[in-house]
């Protein structure tokens, strides 16, 4: 096995990249590396240039190089080794999977889905770092609020109260309870009661963010090969999670009122799904909320065809409390409720939770013990204090006011740039039609320093799309829309 240097890898990449070619820069770069790997010019075990070195060599953004390397990884040509970089895989170790050949309703999410989804998120993290290459000017495709909008002062005050109250040692030097901090679960039970959802602390399990909550649910309630209903469009990272669990994704079109109920019933009757993963309030990416009539009908279908509804409510703080939720209608009989505080309070603390029937919580505890044993009691206790003091409620109200103004401004800029809103703009996220292939558009704007979320990321089947998701708080810059207009031309 070889461990070639970065310089050797860079010298071997043939030819300059064409910035006005029909293919994206990431596709061109990955194709050049793939050709050398197939020709054994980069033998198994060779290390690819670091992301930063490759970006500097080609005058690219680090996000473009990450996307190229992720394409190579998706095709089984390279593997990522923690703290070391990307290495060429042995031909014998090629584990590339094939997409299903059935109809659209039977297809499994293709292998590219997880890597493209993680490429978007990696790009967001690169933006927060100090990498070399072309730096990002903004992330109008992100799904989070700007850091300066979040309530950092409340978090510091909560930690100081914990330290003064003698709770610091107990929260730091001892393992927490597997279910999560008792004070936080009590506070969450009261918060859910304000939504008219009756969930005792024993029905609540804390997690490292809502993403881990979904992962625990998938581990506990599904097996590889099981069918799972998902919304289309929906969130790419969730599709990626399900793909890695070997689940068969059944896309259900999502409209302004909720899922297409006829398609939902046809798929449920034909495939016997275990779960339906959905967002009732401020759907990602369309921003729409479920109607009460649709919520009632979905629960009827869940009862008839014996599947659980997993209700993702991560944008709960940005919505009005009277927004319809399926978990409220059936009081966790056939619903599992997921949420967290990364979107509104403390992204770095990764505090999330799941509320469900006791029989399901018991299974989730086993999975949590196997995954992380317990979650950090200190941060959970601090979040509990912010809930008890009403700071989260006040912060959310302030954010909603600022968000309304940001949305109005961004809508004007987007429409002036020629975008058409597919659904009425609401909440944090907008779903717009650009009239051009947004995968190509995203790559061009990435090279210009802007991170977009192209429409194919939100399609379980990764179909090309002219749509994209925008973040109303992150797309208020006229310079971005000028770059968008230039890239679209």
GUKE-661658 format. One line per 5 residues: number of its first residue (from 1); for each residue x, y, z of C-alpha. Coordinates in Angstrom, 2 decimals, padded with zeros to 5 digits. Layout:
NUM) X,Y,Z | ...
END
This chain:
1) 000.00,000.00,000.00 | 001.21,003.49,-000.85 | 000.84,006.74,001.06 | 001.60,009.25,-001.65 | 002.15,012.90,-000.83
6) -000.25,015.70,-001.69 | 002.25,017.17,-004.18 | 002.36,013.94,-006.13 | -001.42,013.84,-006.33 | -001.63,017.41,-007.57
11) 000.98,016.94,-010.27 | -000.94,013.98,-011.61 | -004.21,015.78,-012.23 | -004.24,016.47,-015.96 | -005.30,019.69,-017.61
16) -006.87,022.89,-016.34 | -010.51,023.02,-015.32 | -012.91,024.73,-017.73 | -015.01,027.30,-015.88 | -017.49,027.75,-018.73
21) -017.89,024.07,-019.57 | -021.22,022.23,-019.55 | -020.09,020.23,-016.51 | -019.43,021.73,-013.08 | -015.96,022.27,-011.69
26) -016.57,019.59,-009.06 | -017.56,017.09,-011.77 | -014.49,017.94,-013.83 | -012.15,017.59,-010.87 | -013.65,014.29,-009.75
31) -013.49,012.98,-013.34 | -009.78,013.78,-013.55 | -009.04,011.95,-010.32 | -011.30,009.04,-011.38 | -009.41,008.65,-014.66
36) -006.10,008.43,-012.86 | -007.49,005.92,-010.37 | -008.91,003.71,-013.14 | -005.60,003.87,-015.01 | -003.73,002.89,-011.82
41) -001.77,006.14,-011.92 | -003.09,006.63,-008.40 | -002.79,003.11,-006.95 | -004.82,001.76,-004.01 | -003.72,003.38,-000.78
46) -002.61,006.64,-002.41 | -003.60,009.73,-000.51 | -005.40,012.46,-002.42 | -004.24,016.04,-001.96 | -005.71,017.74,001.07
51) -008.83,019.78,000.41 | -006.97,023.00,001.08 | -003.97,022.11,-001.10 | -006.20,021.06,-003.98 | -008.34,024.20,-003.65
56) -005.25,026.40,-003.67 | -003.72,024.55,-006.63 | -006.82,024.96,-008.81 | -007.99,028.33,-007.41 | -011.23,026.71,-006.25
61) -013.31,027.00,-003.13 | -012.78,024.28,-000.55 | -016.47,023.44,-000.91 | -015.96,022.60,-004.60 | -013.12,020.21,-003.72
66) -015.22,018.61,-000.97 | -018.02,018.07,-003.51 | -015.55,016.48,-005.96 | -014.11,014.16,-003.31 | -017.61,013.24,-002.16
71) -018.46,012.22,-005.73 | -015.41,009.95,-005.78 | -016.46,008.49,-002.43 | -020.03,007.97,-003.67 | -018.66,005.88,-006.56
76) -016.52,003.80,-004.23 | -013.20,005.08,-005.59 | -011.90,006.71,-002.42 | -012.51,006.53,001.30 | -012.28,009.21,003.97
81) -010.09,008.39,006.97 | -010.61,010.56,010.06 | -007.82,013.07,010.67 | -005.86,011.76,007.66 | -007.76,012.64,004.49
86) -009.01,010.79,001.41 | -007.36,007.58,000.17 | -007.81,005.53,-003.00 | -009.70,002.33,-002.28 | -008.67,-001.13,-003.33
91) -010.60,-002.52,-006.31 | -011.51,-005.53,-004.18 | -013.07,-003.21,-001.62 | -015.40,-001.55,-004.12 | -018.75,-001.55,-002.41
96) -020.63,000.72,-004.78 | -024.36,000.06,-004.58 | -026.80,000.27,-007.47 | -030.01,002.25,-007.43 | -033.25,000.30,-007.68
101) -034.59,-000.21,-011.18 | -038.28,-000.11,-010.28 | -040.68,002.77,-010.80 | -040.42,006.04,-008.97 | -042.59,004.79,-006.14
106) -040.36,001.74,-005.60 | -036.92,003.34,-005.96 | -034.39,003.42,-003.16 | -032.57,006.73,-002.70 | -029.48,006.50,-004.95
111) -026.00,006.36,-003.47 | -025.35,009.99,-004.37 | -028.03,011.24,-001.98 | -026.06,010.88,001.28 | -022.88,012.37,-000.16
116) -024.56,015.34,-001.80 | -026.45,016.05,001.41 | -023.32,015.90,003.52 | -021.48,018.05,000.97 | -023.98,020.84,001.61
121) -023.57,020.54,005.37 | -019.78,020.28,005.09 | -019.82,023.48,003.09 | -021.73,025.19,005.89 | -019.10,024.09,008.39
126) -016.28,025.17,006.07 | -017.88,028.60,006.02 | -017.51,028.81,009.78 | -013.85,027.79,009.67 | -010.70,029.43,008.42
131) -009.90,027.22,005.43 | -007.93,028.36,002.45 | -009.19,028.68,-001.08 | -012.12,030.88,-002.09 | -013.98,031.85,001.08
136) -017.74,031.96,001.25 | -019.49,035.31,001.30 | -022.77,033.81,002.46 | -024.97,030.75,002.71 | -028.42,031.67,001.35
141) -029.21,027.96,001.06 | -028.62,027.15,004.73 | -031.40,026.10,007.09 | -030.36,028.02,010.20 | -030.66,031.50,011.63
146) -027.63,033.82,011.65 | -025.60,033.37,014.84 | -026.17,037.01,015.83 | -029.90,036.36,015.93 | -029.59,033.71,018.65
151) -029.91,034.28,022.39 | -026.33,033.79,023.54 | -026.65,035.92,026.67 | -029.39,033.70,028.10 | -027.20,030.63,027.73
156) -024.30,032.21,029.62 | -026.64,033.38,032.37 | -028.08,029.87,032.70 | -024.61,028.36,033.06 | -023.68,030.92,035.73
161) -026.84,030.13,037.71 | -026.00,026.44,037.58 | -022.46,027.09,038.81 | -023.65,029.36,041.65 | -026.34,026.90,042.66
166) -023.91,024.04,043.25 | -025.24,021.97,040.33 | -022.06,022.16,038.25 | -020.28,019.25,039.93 | -023.31,016.98,039.82
171) -023.90,017.75,036.12 | -020.24,017.40,035.12 | -018.65,014.66,037.22 | -021.36,012.02,037.06 | -023.07,010.21,034.23
176) -026.50,011.57,033.57 | -029.63,009.46,033.43 | -030.04,007.57,030.12 | -033.39,009.26,029.55 | -031.79,012.68,029.96
181) -031.71,015.37,032.61 | -034.81,015.14,034.81 | -035.15,018.92,035.14 | -035.11,019.35,031.37 | -037.66,016.58,030.82
186) -039.97,018.23,033.34 | -039.58,021.55,031.52 | -040.20,019.87,028.16 | -043.33,018.20,029.48 | -044.69,021.63,030.45
191) -043.66,023.12,027.10 | -045.47,020.37,025.19 | -048.53,020.91,027.37 | -048.63,024.49,026.01 | -049.10,022.87,022.58
196) -051.92,020.73,024.05 | -049.72,017.62,023.91 | -049.84,015.58,027.12 | -046.46,013.87,027.53 | -045.12,012.98,030.95
201) -041.35,013.26,031.62 | -041.25,009.45,031.35 | -042.41,009.78,027.73 | -039.54,012.11,026.80 | -035.99,011.07,025.87
206) -033.27,013.67,025.30 | -030.86,013.31,022.37 | -027.90,015.00,020.73 | -030.11,017.09,018.48 | -033.14,016.14,016.44
211) -030.92,014.30,013.95 | -029.92,011.76,016.59 | -033.55,011.49,017.66 | -034.47,010.35,014.14 | -031.47,008.02,014.01
216) -032.56,006.32,017.25 | -036.09,005.92,015.91 | -034.79,004.33,012.69 | -032.52,001.98,014.63 | -035.27,000.94,017.03
221) -038.24,000.58,014.68 | -036.85,-000.45,011.28 | -034.62,-003.06,009.70 | -032.71,-002.91,006.37 | -035.13,-003.38,003.50
226) -038.14,-001.92,005.32 | -040.24,000.63,003.45 | -040.55,004.16,004.82 | -042.82,006.91,003.51 | -041.11,010.29,003.04
231) -042.22,013.67,001.79 | -041.07,014.97,-001.58 | -039.61,017.52,-001.38 | -038.05,016.83,001.99 | -034.80,017.28,003.88
236) -031.79,015.64,002.22 | -030.00,014.72,005.45 | -032.97,012.65,006.54 | -032.96,010.83,003.20 | -029.26,010.22,003.72
241) -029.83,008.79,007.19 | -032.48,006.41,005.88 | -030.33,005.37,002.93 | -027.49,004.43,005.26 | -029.94,002.32,007.25
246) -030.81,000.42,004.07 | -034.43,001.58,004.00 | -036.65,001.73,000.94 | -037.87,005.30,000.49 | -041.40,005.83,-000.84
251) -041.81,009.48,-001.93 | -045.13,011.19,-001.22 | -045.62,014.56,-002.98 | -045.96,017.44,-000.53 | -048.32,020.31,-001.29
256) -049.35,023.46,000.59 | -051.94,021.56,002.68 | -049.76,018.53,003.36 | -048.94,015.19,001.70 | -050.82,013.90,-001.35
261) -053.28,011.67,000.50 | -054.18,009.48,-002.49 | -050.52,008.68,-003.16 | -049.94,008.10,000.54 | -052.74,005.54,000.71
266) -051.67,003.77,-002.51 | -048.10,003.39,-001.26 | -049.22,002.29,002.20 | -051.52,-000.35,000.72 | -048.89,-001.67,-001.69
271) -045.76,-001.65,000.50 | -046.74,-001.90,004.16 | -044.38,000.87,005.36 | -043.12,000.97,008.93 | -042.95,004.76,009.23
276) -044.02,008.04,007.65 | -041.41,010.77,008.23 | -042.97,014.21,007.88 | -042.95,017.86,008.95 | -046.31,019.28,009.96
281) -045.28,022.86,010.77 | -043.07,025.11,008.57 | -042.08,022.30,006.27 | -038.51,022.13,004.98 | -038.10,023.32,002.22
286) -041.54,024.68,001.27 | -042.30,026.56,004.51 | -045.89,025.28,004.51 | -047.88,023.84,007.43 | -050.23,020.89,007.50
291) -053.97,021.59,007.46 | -056.13,020.09,010.21 | -058.09,018.04,007.66 | -054.91,016.55,006.18 | -053.54,015.76,009.64
296) -056.71,013.90,010.56 | -056.65,011.89,007.33 | -052.98,010.92,007.72 | -053.72,009.53,011.17 | -056.63,007.51,009.79
301) -054.32,005.99,007.19 | -051.68,005.25,009.82 | -054.26,003.35,011.82 | -055.61,001.47,008.80 | -052.21,000.44,007.39
306) -050.39,000.08,010.72 | -047.51,002.53,010.44 | -046.08,005.11,012.84 | -045.96,008.81,011.99 | -042.66,010.50,012.89
311) -043.37,014.21,013.21 | -040.28,016.42,012.89 | -040.91,019.81,014.53 | -037.45,021.43,014.61 | -038.86,024.80,013.53
316) -041.48,024.77,016.31 | -040.18,027.96,017.94 | -040.70,029.93,014.74 | -044.34,028.87,014.38 | -047.50,029.94,016.13
321) -048.58,027.65,018.99 | -051.95,026.95,017.36 | -050.38,025.34,014.29 | -051.89,021.85,013.78 | -049.74,018.92,014.82
326) -050.65,015.27,014.42 | -049.16,014.34,017.78 | -051.70,016.66,019.43 | -054.61,015.02,017.60 | -053.70,011.47,018.64
331) -051.67,012.19,021.82 | -048.73,009.99,020.75 | -050.78,006.88,020.02 | -049.39,006.50,016.49 | -047.13,009.54,016.40
336) -043.55,010.10,017.50 | -042.59,013.74,018.07 | -039.05,015.03,017.41 | -037.69,018.50,018.10 | -034.69,020.38,019.43
341) -033.15,023.77,020.14 | -030.47,024.09,017.47 | -032.56,026.34,015.25 | -033.42,028.96,017.86 | -031.21,028.69,020.95
346) -027.96,026.70,021.07 | -026.79,025.01,017.85 | -023.46,023.98,019.40 | -025.04,022.32,022.40 | -026.94,019.77,020.29
351) -029.89,019.40,022.64 | -032.87,017.61,021.13 | -035.57,015.24,022.29 | -038.17,012.71,021.26 | -041.62,012.23,022.81
356) -043.48,008.96,022.25 | -045.59,006.26,023.83 | -043.86,004.46,026.75 | -043.44,001.23,024.75 | -041.45,003.13,022.11
361) -039.43,005.23,024.55 | -038.25,002.02,026.20 | -036.86,000.77,022.89 | -035.25,004.13,022.17 | -033.46,004.09,025.54
366) -031.75,000.84,024.56 | -030.57,002.40,021.30 | -029.33,005.53,023.07 | -027.35,003.44,025.56 | -025.68,001.60,022.67
371) -024.96,004.82,020.78 | -023.82,007.39,023.38 | -024.75,005.97,026.81 | -026.04,009.35,028.05 | -026.25,012.92,026.80
376) -024.46,015.86,028.51 | -026.38,016.83,031.65 | -024.75,020.27,031.93 | -026.04,021.66,028.65 | -029.41,019.99,029.14
381) -029.77,021.60,032.57 | -028.84,025.00,031.11 | -031.51,024.65,028.40 | -034.00,023.71,031.13 | -033.19,026.95,032.97
386) -033.83,029.06,029.86 | -037.18,027.33,029.43 | -038.12,027.86,033.08 | -037.24,031.56,032.95 | -039.27,032.13,029.78
391) -036.22,033.30,027.86 | -036.77,030.93,024.98 | -040.34,032.15,024.53 | -039.26,035.79,024.52 | -036.34,035.13,022.17
396) -038.61,033.25,019.76 | -041.08,036.14,019.69 | -038.29,038.60,018.86 | -036.92,036.33,016.13 | -040.35,035.97,014.53
401) -040.64,039.75,014.30 | -037.21,040.11,012.69 | -037.94,037.15,010.42 | -041.09,038.79,009.06 | -039.03,041.82,007.99
406) -036.26,039.68,006.49 | -038.77,037.60,004.57 | -040.43,040.65,003.05 | -037.08,042.04,001.91 | -035.83,038.74,000.50
411) -039.07,038.04,-001.36 | -038.74,041.37,-003.18 | -035.12,040.67,-004.11 | -035.88,037.10,-005.25 | -038.82,038.12,-007.43
416) -036.84,041.00,-008.89 | -034.14,038.47,-009.83 | -036.73,036.37,-011.69 | -037.49,033.71,-009.09 | -041.03,032.39,-008.70
421) -042.18,031.15,-005.30 | -043.61,027.64,-005.67 | -045.46,027.99,-002.36 | -046.44,031.14,-000.44 | -043.39,032.42,001.49
426) -043.71,031.61,005.19 | -041.41,030.86,008.09 | -037.65,030.74,007.63 | -037.36,028.93,004.30 | -038.56,029.70,000.78
431) -039.03,027.25,-002.11 | -038.43,029.01,-005.42 | -038.31,028.08,-009.09 | -035.37,029.56,-010.99 | -036.19,028.22,-014.46
436) -032.70,026.66,-014.80 | -030.91,023.57,-013.50 | -030.07,024.51,-009.93 | -027.32,021.89,-009.59 | -025.30,023.78,-012.18
441) -026.40,027.10,-010.72 | -025.29,026.03,-007.24 | -021.84,025.08,-008.50 | -021.36,028.38,-010.29 | -022.45,030.33,-007.23
446) -020.24,028.20,-005.01 | -017.28,029.27,-007.13 | -018.47,032.85,-006.58 | -018.55,032.29,-002.81 | -022.23,031.52,-002.11
451) -023.60,028.23,-000.77 | -026.93,027.26,-002.35 | -029.31,024.38,-001.69 | -030.33,023.08,-005.16 | -033.64,021.32,-005.62
456) -032.31,017.81,-006.33 | -031.08,017.64,-002.72 | -034.70,017.68,-001.57 | -035.85,014.95,-003.94 | -035.64,011.39,-002.53
461) -034.80,010.18,-006.05 | -032.28,012.95,-006.80 | -034.08,014.10,-009.94 | -032.74,017.26,-011.64 | -034.63,020.34,-010.56
466) -035.07,024.02,-011.39 | -036.00,024.75,-007.78 | -033.90,025.75,-004.79 | -034.34,026.48,-001.10 | -033.48,029.92,000.22
471) -033.15,031.15,003.79 | -034.95,034.47,004.21 | -032.51,035.65,006.88 | -029.41,034.72,004.86 | -030.52,035.97,001.43
476) -031.06,039.68,002.13 | -027.80,040.74,000.49 | -028.25,042.43,-002.90 | -024.73,041.32,-003.84 | -025.87,037.71,-003.68
481) -028.77,038.32,-006.03 | -026.46,040.12,-008.44 | -024.16,037.08,-008.39 | -027.22,034.87,-008.83 | -028.35,036.83,-011.90
486) -024.87,036.60,-013.43 | -024.64,032.83,-012.75 | -028.13,032.25,-014.13 | -027.20,033.99,-017.37
END
